[in-house]
């Protein structure tokens, strides 16, 4: 239980920091330019919080805890991020005016990278801090 909790907290903090920098600092002007009127002036915090809590739960259950090494956690995290973000982005590209291939590819690459790093951090925290050496 302690290991799972540490995995969750480590993965969540890593993902929040990465996504906060990506969305709030690095890419905010790009997203605004590409999405225009599709974006809200302020994001809705409740659905955002549910997304982060649920997505990190999936990361921990499907990647961090089953992985036998940080390299495997990184690879599986990248794959999970590509699939999850790909589902979102490709569905939006297929159904929404204003969603472009450029946006889909950029966001999918980000999802793969951010999930890879967050799962690696979660694996490290769960196994090193909890005392399991892998």
C-alpha distance (Angstrom), angle and dihedral (degrees) to the residues before:
residue distance angle dihedral
X1 . . .
X2 3.80 . .
X3 3.80 90.8 .
X4 3.81 92.1 50.6
X5 3.79 91.8 48.5
X6 3.80 91.9 49.0
X7 3.81 89.8 47.5
X8 3.79 90.4 51.4
X9 3.80 95.8 47.0
X10 3.81 93.5 44.8
X11 3.79 93.2 47.6
X12 3.81 92.9 44.6
X13 3.80 94.9 49.7
X14 3.79 92.5 46.6
X15 3.80 92.4 48.3
X16 3.81 93.7 46.2
X17 3.81 92.7 50.4
X18 3.80 93.0 46.9
X19 3.80 95.5 44.6
X20 3.80 92.1 43.2
X21 3.79 90.6 55.3
X22 3.81 92.3 43.8
X23 3.80 97.7 46.6
X24 3.78 100.4 30.7
X25 3.78 103.6 37.3
X26 3.78 115.8 12.2
X27 3.79 105.9 34.1
X28 3.81 107.5 21.5
X29 3.84 94.1 102.8
X30 3.81 91.8 44.9
X31 3.79 93.6 50.7
X32 3.80 90.6 46.4
X33 3.82 90.8 51.0
X34 3.81 93.8 46.3
X35 3.81 98.5 41.1
X36 3.80 102.3 30.6
X37 3.78 111.1 166.6
X38 3.80 93.2 11.9
X39 3.82 89.2 75.2
X40 3.78 123.6 83.4
X41 3.80 117.8 -129.9
X42 3.82 88.0 -122.1
X43 3.80 124.5 18.5
X44 3.79 118.7 -116.5
X45 3.80 104.8 -107.9
X46 3.82 99.9 -156.5
X47 3.83 97.0 58.6
X48 3.80 90.0 40.6
X49 3.81 91.1 53.1
X50 3.81 91.5 48.0
X51 3.82 90.0 50.2
X52 3.82 93.5 51.9
X53 3.80 94.0 45.0
X54 3.81 93.3 46.6
X55 3.82 96.3 41.6
X56 3.79 92.9 50.2
X57 3.81 89.6 47.3
X58 3.80 87.5 57.0
X59 3.80 91.2 46.9
X60 3.79 91.5 53.1
X61 3.81 96.5 43.8
X62 3.81 98.2 42.1
X63 3.82 101.7 31.7
X64 3.80 120.2 9.5
X65 3.81 102.0 47.2
X66 3.82 97.8 39.4
X67 3.82 94.7 45.2
X68 3.78 116.3 104.6
X69 3.83 95.0 -160.3
X70 3.79 138.5 19.5
X71 3.81 88.2 -111.7
X72 3.79 90.9 58.3
X73 3.80 90.3 45.8
X74 3.81 88.7 52.1
X75 3.81 94.0 49.0
X76 3.79 95.1 44.6
X77 3.80 90.6 43.6
X78 3.80 90.8 53.8
X79 3.80 90.0 49.1
X80 3.80 93.3 47.9
X81 3.81 90.5 48.1
X82 3.80 92.0 49.5
X83 3.81 92.1 49.1
X84 3.81 95.8 44.1
X85 3.79 96.4 43.9
X86 3.79 90.1 39.4
X87 3.79 90.9 55.9
X88 3.79 90.2 52.2
X89 3.80 98.3 41.4
X90 3.79 98.7 41.4
X91 3.81 91.2 47.4
X92 3.80 89.9 50.7
X93 3.80 92.2 46.7
X94 3.80 89.5 50.8
X95 3.82 95.3 48.6
X96 3.82 112.0 24.0
X97 3.76 131.4 74.3
X98 3.77 109.4 -127.4
X99 3.81 97.8 26.9
X100 3.78 106.3 120.2
X101 3.79 137.8 -164.7
X102 3.81 87.7 -116.2
X103 3.80 91.4 56.8
X104 3.80 93.0 44.8
X105 3.81 94.3 50.8
X106 3.80 93.5 44.1
X107 3.80 93.2 48.8
X108 3.81 93.8 44.8
X109 3.80 90.7 52.1
X110 3.79 89.3 49.7
X111 3.81 92.2 49.2
X112 3.80 90.9 51.4
X113 3.81 92.9 47.7
X114 3.81 97.7 43.1
X115 3.79 93.5 45.9
X116 3.81 91.0 46.8
X117 3.81 91.6 53.8
X118 3.81 95.4 41.0
X119 3.82 92.7 49.8
X120 3.81 90.5 47.5
X121 3.79 90.5 52.0
X122 3.80 91.1 45.9
X123 3.81 90.5 50.7
X124 3.81 91.6 49.2
X125 3.81 93.5 48.2
X126 3.80 93.6 45.8
X127 3.78 94.6 48.4
X128 3.79 104.6 33.5
X129 3.78 100.6 35.8
X130 3.81 92.9 39.7
X131 3.79 88.7 51.0
X132 3.81 100.4 -112.4
X133 3.80 110.0 129.8
X134 3.81 112.0 -148.9
